[in-house]
Amino acid sequence: MQLGKVLNIVEDGKVVHVSITIIPLGVGTSISHYVAKTVEILEELGYKPIVGPSETSFELRSLEELGKIIRKIHDTIHSMGVQRIITAIMIDDRRDKYQPLEAKVEKVKYLRRTIKRRPLGVI
């Protein structure tokens, strides 16, 4: 993976990481098809979503884009018959340097492999 290729938008290091959790109410316990539709929308809009167990993360050039994205997701899910949606949004607005979402995950995996196991309470 090359820095700057994640969304082809990184020129000055200003990228906002966003994680969203879409919770359609009144649809039963399985919501995976709504998550799949959300991912499809993000991809159609040119983003590269990363799906986690309870959230979908992606990168934005600016926060101004976020409202339009959420509106499109909500409108689509409402058109699928859902009457009520709760959306949780987490924003990581780091301005000192660019770090792709994938790099954050890889760093944790690397540290898990390389840090020696220590007894609890020992630093």
N, C-alpha and C positions, 0 to 999 in steps of 0.2 A: 504494500500500500504506500502510495506517495502522498506526502502532505500536500494539501491544496487540491487533491483530486476527488475528495469525498463528495463535494457538491459542485465542483468547478466554480466556486464563488469566492475562494479565499485569496484575496490579494493583499489586504492590509491587516489580516489577523482578526478582524471583527466578525466573529461568529457566535451565535447564541445557541446553546444546547437546550432543547426542550424535551421533556418527557410528559406524556399525557396518559391518563387513564380514563377511558370512556365507559360509563356504567349505565346501560339502558335498563330502565326499571319496568317491571311487569312483563318480562319476557322469559321467566324461568331461570334456572341456574346456569345454563350454558350460554355464553355470550361470544364464543369463538368466531361465529360468522360475522358478527358486528366488528370484531377486531380485524378480521380479514378484509372487510369492506373499508375500514379506516386505513389500513396499510395500502390497499389499492388506490384510494384517493390520494394519499401522500405521494405514492409513486407516480400517479398521473400528473401531479403538480410539480414533479421534478425532484422530489426529495428522496433520500435513501433511508427509510426507516429501519430501525433495529428493534425487533420485538423481544421484550422481556416477559417474564411470567405474569407481571401485573401492570405493565406499562409499555408504551411504544415511544422510542426516542428518535429524534431527528435533529438536524442542524438548520438554523435560519440565518439569513444575512442580517435581518433586523427584526425587532419585535413587532413592527407595524404589520408584518405578514401574518402574524399569529391569529389575529381576529378573523381574517378572511378564511384561513385554514379551518379554524374551529367552526365557523359558520357553515362551511361546505360540508364538513363531517356531520354536524348536527342536522342540517337540512336533508342529507342523504339518509341518515338513520331514521329520522322522522318519517321520511317517505317510505320506509320499510315497515311502517305501522307502529313504531314505538312512540308512545305519547309523552314520555318523560325521560330525560337524560341527565345524568350527573357527570360532570367532567372535572377531573383534578389535573392541574397543570403545575409542573415544576420547571423553573427556568434557571439555567446556569449561565450567567452573563459575565464571562471572564474576558478581561480586556488586555491583560499583559502579554499573553501569547496564545497561539492557536494550538489546540490539542484535539485531534479528531476523536469522536466517540469511540471508535474502534481502538485507538491507542490507550484510552482509559481502561478498557476491558483487558487488553493485552498486558498492561503494566501490572494489574492485580494478579493475573495468571502467572506472570514472570516472578513476582514477589512470592507468591505461594510456593513456587518451585525452588526458590533460592534461599529464602529465609530459613535458618535453622529452627527446628522445633525447640521451644523453651517451655519449661514448666510454668504453669499459671503464676502470675505475680512477679516473674523474673524478667527484667528488661535487658 
